[in-house]
Amino acid sequence: DAKTTQPPSMDCAEGRAANLPCNHSTISGNEYVYWYRQIHSQGPQYIIHGLKNNETNEMASLIITEDRKSSTLILPHATLRDTAVYYCIVRVVYSWGKLQFGAGTQVVVTP
Amino acid sequence: EAGVTQFPSHSVIEKGQTVTLRCDPISGHDNLYWYRRVMGKEIKFLLHFVKESKQDESGMPNNRFLAERTGGTYSTLKVQPAELEDSGVYFCASRQGSMNTEAFFGQGTRLTVV
């Protein structure tokens, strides 16, 4: 699976949008972009995934560039409960589902 | 619907002892995964079951680790004998059979070997 690069940390003000970037310049055409997060002392939690189109669900939006070499996870209205480590993971379509976690981005939402 | 459940939540054992971690996946999920995070490191894959069969155990660190999933329901991960470097948080995840569904993780078991 392709490697991803994320900033180690970022801060966000409560109520504002949080935009989390991820580079995956070696992504292949048969690889999805997945986002998970881990809130302190909990297990990782699925957020969203996409192949090439932008995706939105109740938690977040995922914007994937046209060349698919990077993506942005958008938390539209960050709350204090969104403070977590966010992981951008690339995974082969129709694979057995093994996830390769990197270091992720520590997001701190401040009042 | 119950999520992925792991027991115990914490375990403190002495070096050389045996510990068994248990994972109850979401009912009906054929895929079960074990991951762990040791101190200061990233979350790493250990192994993957499809029903009762081991699909991929490439992440198992050594033969002191034994995972089982009898009957394709719950799974156990035994560490025998435990070493200091085994300390960390062990996560279990489960996923439905379809290839592109998301994985649901348990809260983890924090293992401390002293």
Interface residues (C-beta under 8 A of the other chain):
Chain A: Y32 Y34 Q38 S41 Q42 G43 P44 Q45 Y46 H49 V93 Y94 S95 W96 G97 K98 L99 Q100 F101 G102 A103
Chain B: V4 N31 Y33 Y35 E42 I43 K44 F45 H48 V50 Q55 D56 F91 A93 R95 M99 N100 T101 E102 A103 F104 F105 G106 Q107 G108
